[in-house]
Amino acid sequence: MKFIPKSTLLLLLCFCYGYNCLESVDKSSNKKVESKSTKSNLNEEYVTISSFMKLFGERSFDDIFETVVQTVEPLDENGEEIPGMKICRKQWQTFIKDLQSQSYALRMADSWGRKESGILDGNVQWMGNYYECIEAEGPDFNGKWCEAYMDHSAEPNMAAVPRTPSVGICFPSGCSESSITKIFQDMLQFKSNNKTGNPTLLQVYCPLTTEQQEWTTADTIGIVVTCVILFLNLIGTFVDVFSKDNKPNDKKQKSTKDPSLLTRMALCFSMISNSEKILTTESSGGSLDVLNGIRFLSTAWVAIGHVFNEAILEIGNFIPASKYLKSQVAFMPLTNHYFSVDTFFLLGGLLVFYLGMKQLTSTKGRMNIPLMYLYRFIRITPIYAYSILFSMGLLKWLGSGPHWSSNPMLPSSTCQDIWWTNLVYINNLYPALNVCYAWCWYLAVDMQLYLLTPFILLLTYRWPRVGVSLMVFFTVASMAVCGVLSFLGPIQPFTATHVQNLGIMEEYFEAITYDIRFKYDIYYMPWARMHVYMIGMLTGYVLFATKGKLKVPKLLVVLGWLASICGGFAVIFGLFPHTSTDNNLDPELAAIYNAFDRPVYGLCLSWVIIACVCGYGGPVTKFLNWKVFNPLSRLTYSSYLVHILVLIWYLLNRNDMLQCQTFDFLFMFIGTFIFSLIVGFLLCLTIEWPVMELAKVLLPSKRGDLSNRLKKSN
């Protein structure tokens, strides 16, 4: 095999990588090989990037690689051997030697990140080719993909780019993160004698590949629990098929024997029966069927908002994308999607109160409060616990990518020590910064508010005026707390703050202490969400007291719909003049907005529900009563639990940054949401629904408790 001349190889690499190679030095003949292209001084002045990034834009690989050889020293300044540096130097020299003749070395070189266009659009993360690097196999080492992050805070030309620049690099597997970090520090110091200054390298991070992942206790428990769940579902399905085969063919012939308790428990896990119950378009909700449509549409709103939040962190052109999103009023439902959560707070309060009052009426005021709490816990916890367990362990084996093992949203890194806080529903309160299954803070707040409902129910049942007055008081008090904290902070509306920091990961993971939480948090705390929950309870009381037949004059119906539409548009689109220009509201105006925004949204949605239930909804009622929403609404809880996992699985398995386009974003949402529904259906079929059926078999449901009613509401 003939060796490729080094100068030819370097020119080929420069051409393939798109580098600005004006010259390459053929050291064997000491001649310069000049390119025919000329430099654009205008572009040189216009796009000046970090000194660290220049290493990958102005120099050929020969320059970088030879500089690495010069800086890979096994001894530190004190003459002591640096751990791992000797092996790293040996493997690197082998790689350099093989670069002219071995395909693995060419693949390693080819996988390095390189200068790309769109720097001023925010494209400062040049990831290279992760898979090409890790699949390269040398004589006694493999390729090791790492990402080198550079501190550009001191670079005036990079001040407009609020992201840390990074470059994907491929080193031999014997080089550790600390070794590679020192190599680049020394390289930059070596170059600083010439022209690049002396910037500081932040860190080098080398993610684990799938083969390098460690087997943990969470993996073992996850395998065991998954096998038990599948076994129970197979047994239940078999028992169901066997019992149907042994049923009398003659309709006149009736079985005189009731199935045993064990048989009924096994049937709870029948995938045949449960799939029929989940997918049926029939509903027993009666006049409250409109809630199924609202529940599903709000879940889709949650999902599209989270797709927007997560995708913006993984796109290369996030600067023009964020400017475009801010400038278009049509995108306000995306940037202001946080009201979708208030839908569920309102529905939760409504259903608990409406069905609770009906149950209290039928039992003449008797209520088993501990059993009510127990059913609630059993109803929502098993599938929640399994989702956390799976994401802590087995999920990591389903993906591989440059950011797969380093993303701070992955529960495998955020839930190791604090997973239990989610299962006792205090994850919104403890610890001060808890990002374990972060999107499920809503479940904690909802459970905390649910603890109050039995006492308010009993109070309202015995003394209606006192109960209603108490709910109104809690609503006003919650609004006052939000307004006062907002003014004292001062605190801008959550949407305005978020829009100003689109695409910046550091926004979400700054250090937070309890004094900051209690002073500034009007989003995750239960007292900041109580107003909408109480509005939901009041709505439930109105529907119960009027039996869903509230008489409203036509003029008031028209005014109610106009007020509801105008109020909804005001809270969702009203901040556009400020979010589009990144201007903050005055503290007084921000306090008023923060005090009234969610209650106004709750009142608007409350009117929609009352109008549809009582016969004043017209086409809105027909749409929300669409039978397709009935099975889809049964999948909302399970799909809510997994939709973020599905989204980050898609994003983090990519080998490059996204380029944000409207249709790309739309298809990403559709794909994520549909796949979340499919995964949610599997979880609902094997865990959520069997647990619900099992609770109906084992728990009493008629003597003074709400379990029989609440199973329908959920």
PEVEN-V105205 format. One record per backbone hydrogen bond with DSSP energy under -1.0 kcal/mol. NH is the residue of the N-H (numbers start at 1). CO is the residue of the C=O. If there is no record, write none. Layout:
nh:NH co:CO
nh:NH co:CO
This chain:
nh:4 co:100
nh:9 co:5
nh:10 co:6
nh:11 co:7
nh:12 co:8
nh:13 co:9
nh:14 co:10
nh:15 co:11
nh:16 co:12
nh:17 co:13
nh:18 co:14
nh:19 co:14
nh:20 co:57
nh:21 co:19
nh:22 co:20
nh:24 co:33
nh:26 co:31
nh:27 co:25
nh:29 co:26
nh:30 co:26
nh:31 co:26
nh:33 co:24
nh:35 co:22
nh:44 co:40
nh:45 co:41
nh:46 co:42
nh:47 co:43
nh:54 co:50
nh:56 co:53
nh:57 co:54
nh:58 co:54
nh:64 co:60
nh:65 co:61
nh:66 co:62
nh:67 co:63
nh:68 co:64
nh:69 co:65
nh:70 co:66
nh:71 co:67
nh:72 co:68
nh:73 co:71
nh:76 co:80
nh:79 co:76
nh:82 co:74
nh:85 co:82
nh:88 co:84
nh:89 co:85
nh:90 co:86
nh:91 co:87
nh:92 co:88
nh:93 co:89
nh:94 co:90
nh:95 co:91
nh:96 co:92
nh:97 co:93
nh:98 co:94
nh:101 co:98
nh:102 co:98
nh:106 co:102
nh:107 co:103
nh:108 co:104
nh:109 co:105
nh:110 co:106
nh:111 co:107
nh:112 co:109
nh:113 co:168
nh:115 co:56
nh:122 co:119
nh:123 co:118
nh:124 co:122
nh:126 co:166
nh:127 co:125
nh:129 co:111
nh:133 co:129
nh:134 co:130
nh:135 co:131
nh:136 co:133
nh:138 co:141
nh:143 co:136
nh:144 co:171
nh:146 co:169
nh:147 co:205
nh:148 co:167
nh:149 co:203
nh:150 co:165
nh:151 co:200
nh:155 co:152
nh:158 co:155
nh:161 co:158
nh:166 co:124
nh:167 co:148
nh:168 co:126
nh:169 co:146
nh:171 co:144
nh:173 co:142
nh:175 co:172
nh:180 co:176
nh:181 co:177
nh:182 co:178
nh:183 co:179
nh:184 co:180
nh:185 co:181
nh:186 co:182
nh:187 co:183
nh:188 co:184
nh:189 co:185
nh:190 co:186
nh:191 co:187
nh:192 co:188
nh:194 co:191
nh:195 co:191
nh:202 co:149
nh:203 co:149
nh:205 co:147
nh:220 co:216
nh:221 co:217
nh:222 co:218
nh:223 co:219
nh:224 co:220
nh:225 co:221
nh:226 co:222
nh:227 co:223
nh:228 co:224
nh:229 co:225
nh:230 co:226
nh:231 co:227
nh:232 co:228
nh:233 co:229
nh:234 co:230
nh:235 co:231
nh:236 co:232
nh:237 co:233
nh:238 co:234
nh:239 co:235
nh:240 co:236
nh:241 co:237
nh:242 co:238
nh:243 co:239
nh:244 co:240
nh:245 co:241
nh:246 co:242
nh:247 co:244
nh:264 co:260
nh:265 co:261
nh:266 co:262
nh:267 co:263
nh:269 co:266
nh:270 co:267
nh:274 co:270
nh:275 co:271
nh:276 co:272
nh:277 co:273
nh:278 co:274
nh:279 co:275
nh:280 co:276
nh:288 co:285
nh:289 co:286
nh:291 co:288
nh:292 co:289
nh:294 co:290
nh:295 co:291
nh:296 co:292
nh:297 co:293
nh:298 co:294
nh:299 co:295
nh:300 co:296
nh:301 co:297
nh:302 co:298
nh:303 co:299
nh:304 co:300
nh:305 co:301
nh:306 co:302
nh:307 co:303
nh:308 co:304
nh:309 co:305
nh:310 co:306
nh:311 co:307
nh:312 co:308
nh:314 co:311
nh:316 co:658
nh:319 co:121
nh:321 co:317
nh:322 co:318
nh:323 co:319
nh:324 co:320
nh:325 co:321
nh:326 co:322
nh:327 co:323
nh:331 co:328
nh:332 co:329
nh:334 co:331
nh:335 co:331
nh:336 co:332
nh:337 co:334
nh:339 co:336
nh:340 co:337
nh:341 co:338
nh:343 co:339
nh:345 co:341
nh:346 co:342
nh:347 co:343
nh:348 co:344
nh:349 co:345
nh:350 co:346
nh:351 co:347
nh:352 co:348
nh:353 co:349
nh:354 co:350
nh:355 co:351
nh:356 co:352
nh:357 co:353
nh:358 co:354
nh:359 co:355
nh:360 co:356
nh:361 co:357
nh:362 co:358
nh:363 co:359
nh:365 co:360
nh:368 co:704
nh:369 co:367
nh:372 co:368
nh:373 co:369
nh:374 co:370
nh:375 co:371
nh:376 co:372
nh:377 co:373
nh:378 co:374
nh:379 co:375
nh:380 co:376
nh:381 co:377
nh:385 co:381
nh:386 co:382
nh:387 co:383
nh:388 co:384
nh:389 co:385
nh:390 co:386
nh:391 co:387
nh:392 co:388
nh:393 co:389
nh:395 co:390
nh:396 co:393
nh:397 co:394
nh:398 co:395
nh:407 co:403
nh:410 co:407
nh:413 co:410
nh:414 co:410
nh:415 co:411
nh:419 co:415
nh:421 co:418
nh:422 co:419
nh:424 co:420
nh:426 co:421
nh:429 co:426
nh:430 co:426
nh:438 co:435
nh:440 co:437
nh:441 co:438
nh:445 co:441
nh:446 co:442
nh:447 co:443
nh:448 co:444
nh:449 co:445
nh:450 co:446
nh:451 co:447
nh:452 co:449
nh:456 co:452
nh:457 co:453
nh:458 co:454
nh:459 co:455
nh:460 co:456
nh:461 co:457
nh:462 co:458
nh:463 co:459
nh:467 co:463
nh:468 co:464
nh:469 co:465
nh:470 co:466
nh:471 co:467
nh:472 co:468
nh:473 co:469
nh:474 co:470
nh:475 co:471
nh:476 co:472
nh:477 co:473
nh:478 co:474
nh:479 co:475
nh:480 co:476
nh:481 co:477
nh:482 co:478
nh:483 co:479
nh:484 co:480
nh:485 co:481
nh:486 co:482
nh:487 co:483
nh:488 co:484
nh:489 co:485
nh:491 co:486
nh:497 co:493
nh:498 co:494
nh:499 co:495
nh:500 co:496
nh:501 co:498
nh:502 co:499
nh:504 co:501
nh:507 co:504
nh:508 co:505
nh:517 co:513
nh:518 co:514
nh:519 co:515
nh:520 co:516
nh:521 co:517
nh:528 co:525
nh:529 co:526
nh:533 co:529
nh:534 co:530
nh:535 co:531
nh:536 co:532
nh:537 co:533
nh:538 co:534
nh:539 co:535
nh:540 co:536
nh:541 co:537
nh:542 co:538
nh:543 co:539
nh:544 co:540
nh:545 co:541
nh:546 co:542
nh:548 co:543
nh:549 co:546
nh:557 co:553
nh:558 co:554
nh:559 co:555
nh:560 co:556
nh:561 co:557
nh:562 co:558
nh:563 co:559
nh:564 co:560
nh:565 co:561
nh:566 co:562
nh:567 co:563
nh:568 co:564
nh:569 co:565
nh:570 co:566
nh:571 co:567
nh:572 co:568
nh:573 co:569
nh:574 co:570
nh:576 co:573
nh:578 co:575
nh:579 co:575
nh:580 co:576
nh:583 co:578
nh:590 co:586
nh:591 co:587
nh:592 co:588
nh:593 co:589
nh:594 co:590
nh:595 co:591
nh:596 co:592
nh:597 co:593
nh:600 co:596
nh:601 co:597
nh:602 co:598
nh:603 co:599
nh:604 co:600
nh:605 co:601
nh:606 co:602
nh:607 co:603
nh:608 co:604
nh:609 co:605
nh:610 co:606
nh:611 co:607
nh:612 co:608
nh:613 co:609
nh:614 co:610
nh:616 co:611
nh:620 co:617
nh:622 co:618
nh:623 co:619
nh:624 co:620
nh:625 co:621
nh:626 co:623
nh:629 co:626
nh:630 co:627
nh:632 co:628
nh:633 co:629
nh:635 co:632
nh:639 co:635
nh:640 co:636
nh:641 co:637
nh:642 co:638
nh:643 co:639
nh:646 co:642
nh:647 co:643
nh:648 co:644
nh:649 co:645
nh:650 co:646
nh:651 co:647
nh:652 co:648
nh:658 co:314
nh:665 co:661
nh:666 co:662
nh:667 co:663
nh:668 co:664
nh:669 co:665
nh:670 co:666
nh:671 co:667
nh:672 co:668
nh:673 co:669
nh:674 co:670
nh:675 co:671
nh:676 co:672
nh:677 co:673
nh:678 co:674
nh:679 co:675
nh:680 co:676
nh:681 co:677
nh:682 co:678
nh:683 co:679
nh:684 co:680
nh:685 co:681
nh:686 co:682
nh:687 co:683
nh:688 co:683
nh:689 co:684
nh:691 co:687
nh:692 co:688
nh:693 co:689
nh:694 co:690
nh:695 co:691
nh:696 co:692
nh:697 co:693
nh:698 co:694
nh:699 co:695
nh:704 co:702
nh:710 co:706
nh:711 co:707
nh:713 co:709
nh:714 co:710
